Each structure stands twice: as structure tokens, then as C-alpha cells.
Amino acid sequence: MGAALAPVWRKPVTIRKKFTICGWTRPGLPVRMEFSPAPAGTGIVLNSELRADIRHARVKNHTTVLIRNRCRVSLVEHLLAACAGMGITDLQLTIDRDELPFNDGSSLLFARQLKNAGITGRTEPFYLATPVAVAGTRSLIIALPAPHLKISCLIDYPQTGPQFFSTVITPERFLREIAPARTFGPADPALKPLLDRLPFRVKMVDGWLFPAEPRFRAEPCRHKILDLLGDLALFGRPLRAELFAYNPGHRLNLKLVRQLRKEAV
């Protein structure tokens, strides 16, 4: 799956102070997370041994899972999207479950808490030099060289119809345009304990669950950008490229990251 990226000179982009988030997993179990600053080169590390790296990433039950030896943590993409969107590269996390908090199905709580903890440092991003493309069944992602990270996404599912959204990723735009976008997907009876705790109503559309009242236009499409951004965090360095995505999903996202890793070594 590719070697680790060669280290580059940088200061850590991390938080200034510790904080804690408590919430619930999708099966309805309480979960507690502690966030701590980390030195340069640490990366984003869960429970001291599980680094957020493409080499440890899998997809299961429509979510990204990190696995190394006996350590396993699922639903990492919303947290990683918050880290990528806010520019954080180094963070130490402690979690008392094998799944991260669902919160409201978005990255908003993570992103706000990271911002409130204070963000410090700078790093050298990876500038894509040549185009990269990956494809799946009725899905596609193309990455082109660019001086910034821009993601344009088109989805067209029977449950959503065509939706399009495009943005340049900066901390300010991420907080405003992407972080609040909540998840959607196939209904599952195992989610009932979680659904009972959500602070908003959900609706069923052809077997898929959606928030009953959208927060803004094209919320499902924006959440796909959120998921893609979270999976891109597994690359290991901030990416500078222009991405065009059609019906992206976690498997295709990880395929892209693996291809990008090959380009970087």
C-alpha cells in the first residue's frame, strides 16, 4: 500500500491545549475522547499506536476504519475531515471505544473544538505534479495540479437526484460550508439507539435516511466532500490539487490516496 512519506522540515500544526469530547457511537454506546498536542512528525495518532495512515485504512459498513495489530477504530472520517479542514497534521487522541463519536453526523463539533483549543504551527504541503485519476462503478475522481486544494463534487443517486458543490478548502470555508454537512445513507435497524438521541428529525427516502430539514443547499453533496477530505488526511501531508469527484465513496477515496502515495515517493 506504499511506504510512509519522507519527512519534511516543518513545525507541527497542532492544538495549543488539551480538551475532551464525550458522545455516542452508532450502536448507542457512550464514548469519550481526549485530544492532546503532538510534536512534529507524530501525525494523527489514536491510543498511542494507531496512526491515521492509508496503510492502516479499510472500509466497512460505509465508514473508514483504521486497523493495526489488535487496535481498531471505526468512523474516523468525520474527525479526520475536521483535522484536514482546519489544517491540523499532528494530534494525539485517546478513545475508550472502538468507534468515534457520531455527534450529529457531521464534522462541526470536532472542527469547532479544535479551533477553540487554538491551532499553531505550519507545514509544507504536497503539490501534485501530474494528473491522477481513479474510477469505480459509476464513480470517478480526478486530481489535477493546483496551488490550493479545491474539491468539486457531483452526486446523482435516485435518493438525492443531481447535486453539485465546489469550494476551495480553507479553515474558514470548511467551518462555514463543509463541516456542518450531515451524513446520509442506507437505513439500518442497528442505528435506532443513535437515531433516538439525535437532536433533529430524520426522514426515509427509498430506503435511505436523511436529516428531515437540510442545513443548506446540496447538504448530501457537501457531506461527500467532507468524507473525501477526511480520507485525504490519510495521505500524510496537506494536499494541494484540484479534485473533481463524481459519486465518490470511501473505497474510491482510499484508492485515490493510495495512488497519490505512489506519486509522492
Phi, psi and omega in degrees: 000011178098145179281168177293151178294143175298140181294149176236155178292131177189163166268154178292139168262103189217185180266157181276330185218157180287155170203169183231142172236131175245143181195209184226143174281172178299323175286359176092022179264142178292144181217144182233132179238136173247132181250131181224150175299158180218149178286165180302139179091351180292319190078193176262114190236130179255132176051041171072341188231345186255101181273140177287091185218146183302332180295338182253007189265139175222171175238131178209133178052046174065024179219160177271132183239137173256130183225129173211120185054238181263003180267130184216131177221129181250170181059047182272347191293327181289321174295313182296326175297319178298317178298312180295317181295327180268358175085013183277132181244340185227124186199137175252129185234140173237130183225141184260013175226176176262018177213141179284160178299139177284329185055237178254015180086009179236190176256006192297313181297315178302312184296317180296318181292322176298316178297317181294332179284349182085128182245131185223150175109176177206159182215168177264115180287168175261121179264117179296131184262330182226153179298147177227138178222140173226149183222152173229200176283110182057037177209155186199142170226130176241133177242129182238152177302141180197158180277359183217178172257113177237134179236124174245129186228135173238126172240151179207082177255155176304328183280342183244334192070181180289132175222143180224140172210146182216138179201152168274130185277113169229160178305319182294313180291322178301312180299322185275320192253334189243312185306323181284353185288123185268157184287167176208165178158187185300140176292145181214124179304333181293345181275354186304315179302324178288315182300326179294340183262349183294143181276014179216160179279153175241160178229156179255131176230107178050045176085000177249148178260137177223153167302136184293326181241108180300147177281330178196176181300141174057041180301316177301319179296319178296323178293327175297323175295318177303310180299318179297318179297319178297317178291328177296335177298337179288351177294324176108346176214152175303134184260139172243108182192163174252121185250136172242119185237135175239119181048051182289153175217174186299320181298317179291321178302314181293326175299319177297314182298320178296322178291320177297322179299321177297323180290336189270347184258000000 
